[in-house]
Amino acid sequence: MLDTRFETRPETRRRALFVAPEPPYPRIGGGALRSASLLEYLAQSYAVDAILFHPPGMRVAVPHGLVERLDTIELPRHSKSYAARLLRNGDRLFRRSPPLLDRFGGFGAKITALLRDRPIYDLAVVEHFWCAPYHEQIGPRSRRTILDLHNIESAWHLGCGKVATWPMSAAYDVFHRAAMELERQWLPRYSLVLTTSAQDAERVRQVTPAASVAVYPNAIPWIDCRPRQEEDVIVFSGTLDYEPNRTAVRYFASQIWPILRQRWPALKWRLVGKNPETVQSYIAGDPRIVCTGLVEDAIAQLSTAKVAVVPLLSGSGTRLKIIEAWAAGTPVVSTTLGAEGLPRHDGENILLADDPARFAEAVSRLLASPSDRERIGCHGRRQYERELTWNVAWKALDKDLYPPPRQL
């Protein structure tokens, strides 16, 4: 539902266009949550038209009253088999085209036709770098354009390449360089580029100093504090076919979980997220590892765990999984990279550890100490309440979209 706690501005409603490569609803997963936050922000001050891409056969819907006009573009069906992915990525390497740009490309004529008879928009928001080239069609029909970067694509491929083995490391290097070339081409064309953190904003400036950049932090809607009913469980949450998450599960399963499994005989490790089949080879045969699959309420799962683990070795953006754990009051152990861009304070609202032994020791410290779990979980909850709700993020965005007039 539309969050009505944020006060609607008194000025006359203007018109905005919202374009996303995936439907924001249901609000499940980091990408959907971020996209939904921007769509609901726009709807408070603009009459919004939306163009949403979707997989074949999917029914697309948004909450009633959120948009005035909804147009959808169905993507072509494609196989997710290993052979098909290998063939697609081989073709991308040959063409030096980063993944997913081709998946969402080729619909320029369709978008032009959709926009042809509409008035000029006051603002257009494009979600994800994968849709950035549609500035060609959207820019002439909008007074201002905003590109929302969930990740910095070049940095994402660079990070994945550092932890991959050859030949995948070589493939990631090609995609890193190709993404950087496209970022230099498309980012300066937008009136404003949004990133999730100051670190990602600086990466954009290093790649293309001509781009205008602002930070729009990841956040989640307000969630009332729930009573905690701990189980003898640690939890990892996230879309499990997302490469940084797959790498994190492999790393934790091979180097950290064996230490914890031996030290804590009753402990279970719960994986929460869709597509668990993509990590089965790393966890097969262990009855103390439980996969829930996709759940509607990840925070309910997090609130029953003693510790949330975030053993990420690659990626970009900021981690909604940490924000959700903080909202649940669940203490978090993360790598430094996993917590990058968030207001984290080691030993206060999170524990940071960057090698397997120290990571296992940090988790064990929390498992052994209910008081430490409560203290760190409460600090995380307060951090969420202060800085990481939608209302707080919206007020930060206000300052970039509606800056005060300069004093003469």
Backbone hydrogen bonds, N-H to C=O, Kabsch-Sander energy under -0.5 kcal/mol:
donor,donor_aa,acceptor,acceptor_aa,energy
4,T,2,L,-0.7
7,E,5,R,-0.5
14,R,45,S,-1.5
16,A,47,A,-2.4
17,L,123,L,-2.3
18,F,49,D,-2.5
19,V,125,V,-2.7
20,A,51,I,-2.0
28,I,26,P,-2.5
29,G,27,R,-0.5
33,L,29,G,-2.3
34,R,30,G,-2.2
35,S,31,G,-2.4
36,A,32,A,-2.8
37,S,33,L,-2.0
38,L,34,R,-1.6
39,L,35,S,-2.4
40,E,36,A,-2.7
41,Y,37,S,-1.6
42,L,38,L,-2.6
43,A,39,L,-2.0
44,Q,40,E,-0.5
44,Q,41,Y,-1.2
45,S,42,L,-1.7
46,Y,42,L,-2.4
47,A,14,R,-4.0
48,V,46,Y,-0.7
49,D,16,A,-2.6
50,A,69,R,-2.9
51,I,18,F,-2.8
52,L,71,D,-2.4
53,F,20,A,-2.3
54,H,73,I,-1.9
58,M,55,P,-1.6
60,V,58,M,-0.6
66,L,63,P,-1.9
68,E,48,V,-3.4
69,R,48,V,-1.0
71,D,50,A,-2.9
71,D,69,R,-0.5
73,I,52,L,-2.2
75,L,54,H,-2.9
85,R,81,S,-2.6
86,L,82,Y,-2.4
87,L,83,A,-2.2
88,R,84,A,-2.6
89,N,85,R,-2.7
90,G,86,L,-1.9
91,D,87,L,-2.1
92,R,88,R,-2.3
93,L,89,N,-2.3
94,F,90,G,-2.0
95,R,91,D,-2.1
96,R,92,R,-1.0
97,S,92,R,-2.2
101,L,98,P,-1.2
102,D,98,P,-0.6
104,F,100,L,-1.9
105,G,102,D,-0.6
111,I,107,F,-2.3
112,T,108,G,-2.6
113,A,109,A,-2.2
114,L,110,K,-2.0
115,L,111,I,-1.9
116,R,112,T,-1.0
118,R,115,L,-1.6
121,Y,141,R,-2.9
122,D,15,R,-1.9
123,L,15,R,-1.2
124,A,144,R,-1.8
125,V,17,L,-3.0
126,V,146,I,-3.1
127,E,19,V,-2.9
128,H,148,D,-2.4
131,C,128,H,-1.2
132,A,129,F,-1.9
134,Y,131,C,-1.9
135,H,132,A,-1.9
136,E,133,P,-1.7
137,Q,134,Y,-0.7
138,I,134,Y,-2.8
139,G,135,H,-2.7
141,R,138,I,-1.4
142,S,139,G,-1.6
143,R,121,Y,-2.6
146,I,124,A,-2.9
147,L,192,L,-2.2
148,D,126,V,-3.0
148,D,146,I,-0.5
149,L,147,L,-0.7
149,L,194,L,-2.8
150,H,148,D,-0.8
153,E,151,N,-0.8
156,W,152,I,-2.6
157,H,153,E,-2.2
158,L,154,S,-2.1
159,G,155,A,-2.6
160,C,156,W,-2.2
161,G,157,H,-2.3
162,K,158,L,-1.3
163,V,159,G,-0.9
163,V,160,C,-0.6
164,A,160,C,-0.8
168,M,165,T,-1.0
169,S,165,T,-1.4
171,A,167,P,-1.9
172,Y,168,M,-2.7
173,D,169,S,-1.6
174,V,170,A,-1.7
175,F,171,A,-2.4
176,H,172,Y,-2.7
177,R,173,D,-2.1
178,A,174,V,-2.3
179,A,175,F,-2.8
180,M,176,H,-2.0
181,E,177,R,-1.8
182,L,178,A,-1.9
183,E,179,A,-2.5
184,R,180,M,-2.1
185,Q,181,E,-1.2
186,W,182,L,-2.8
187,L,183,E,-1.9
189,R,186,W,-1.3
190,Y,186,W,-0.5
190,Y,187,L,-1.3
191,S,145,T,-0.9
192,L,145,T,-1.6
193,V,212,S,-2.7
194,L,147,L,-2.8
195,T,214,A,-2.1
201,A,197,S,-2.1
202,E,198,A,-2.2
203,R,199,Q,-1.7
204,V,200,D,-2.1
205,R,201,A,-2.1
206,Q,202,E,-2.1
207,V,203,R,-2.0
208,T,204,V,-3.1
211,A,208,T,-2.0
213,V,211,A,-0.6
214,A,193,V,-2.4
216,Y,195,T,-3.1
216,Y,214,A,-0.6
218,N,196,T,-0.5
220,I,388,L,-2.0
229,Q,303,S,-0.6
231,E,304,T,-3.0
233,V,231,E,-2.6
234,I,268,K,-2.3
235,V,307,V,-2.2
236,F,270,R,-2.4
238,G,272,V,-2.5
240,L,274,K,-2.1
242,Y,239,T,-1.3
245,N,242,Y,-1.0
246,R,242,Y,-2.3
247,T,243,E,-2.7
248,A,244,P,-1.9
249,V,245,N,-2.5
250,R,246,R,-2.4
251,Y,247,T,-2.5
252,F,248,A,-2.7
253,A,249,V,-2.9
254,S,250,R,-2.0
255,Q,251,Y,-2.2
256,I,251,Y,-0.5
256,I,252,F,-1.6
257,W,252,F,-3.6
259,I,256,I,-0.7
260,L,256,I,-1.8
261,R,257,W,-3.4
262,Q,258,P,-1.6
263,R,259,I,-1.9
264,W,260,L,-2.6
267,L,264,W,-1.6
268,K,232,D,-1.8
269,W,288,R,-2.7
270,R,234,I,-3.1
270,R,268,K,-0.5
271,L,290,V,-3.3
272,V,236,F,-2.8
272,V,270,R,-0.6
273,G,271,L,-0.6
273,G,293,G,-1.2
278,T,275,N,-1.6
279,V,276,P,-1.8
280,Q,277,E,-0.8
282,Y,279,V,-1.5
283,I,279,V,-0.9
283,I,280,Q,-0.7
284,A,280,Q,-1.6
286,D,283,I,-1.5
289,I,286,D,-1.6
290,V,269,W,-2.6
290,V,288,R,-0.5
292,T,271,L,-2.6
292,T,290,V,-0.5
293,G,271,L,-0.6
298,A,296,E,-0.5
301,Q,297,D,-1.1
302,L,298,A,-2.4
303,S,299,I,-2.3
304,T,301,Q,-0.9
305,A,302,L,-1.3
306,K,233,V,-2.7
307,V,233,V,-0.9
308,A,331,P,-2.6
309,V,235,V,-2.8
310,V,333,V,-2.6
312,L,310,V,-1.1
320,L,318,T,-0.7
322,I,319,R,-0.9
323,I,319,R,-1.4
324,E,320,L,-2.9
325,A,321,K,-1.6
326,W,322,I,-2.7
327,A,323,I,-2.4
328,A,324,E,-1.7
329,G,325,A,-0.6
329,G,326,W,-1.2
330,T,325,A,-2.6
333,V,308,A,-2.5
334,S,351,L,-2.5
335,T,310,V,-2.0
339,A,335,T,-1.3
340,E,337,L,-1.4
342,L,339,A,-1.8
344,R,342,L,-2.4
347,G,350,I,-3.2
348,E,345,H,-2.7
349,N,345,H,-1.6
350,I,345,H,-0.9
351,L,332,V,-2.3
353,A,334,S,-2.1
359,F,355,D,-2.5
360,A,356,P,-2.8
361,E,357,A,-2.2
362,A,358,R,-2.3
363,V,359,F,-2.3
364,S,360,A,-2.5
365,R,361,E,-2.4
366,L,362,A,-1.6
367,L,363,V,-2.5
368,A,364,S,-2.2
369,S,365,R,-0.7
369,S,366,L,-0.6
373,R,369,S,-2.2
374,E,370,P,-2.4
375,R,371,S,-2.5
376,I,372,D,-2.6
377,G,373,R,-2.3
378,C,374,E,-2.4
379,H,375,R,-2.1
380,G,376,I,-2.2
381,R,377,G,-2.2
382,R,378,C,-2.3
383,Q,379,H,-2.1
384,Y,380,G,-2.3
385,E,381,R,-2.3
386,R,382,R,-2.2
387,E,383,Q,-2.3
388,L,383,Q,-0.5
388,L,384,Y,-1.9
390,W,220,I,-1.1
393,A,389,T,-2.2
394,W,390,W,-3.0
395,K,391,N,-1.8
396,A,392,V,-1.7
397,L,393,A,-2.0
398,D,394,W,-2.2
399,K,395,K,-1.1
400,D,396,A,-0.7
400,D,397,L,-0.9
401,L,397,L,-2.3
402,Y,398,D,-3.2
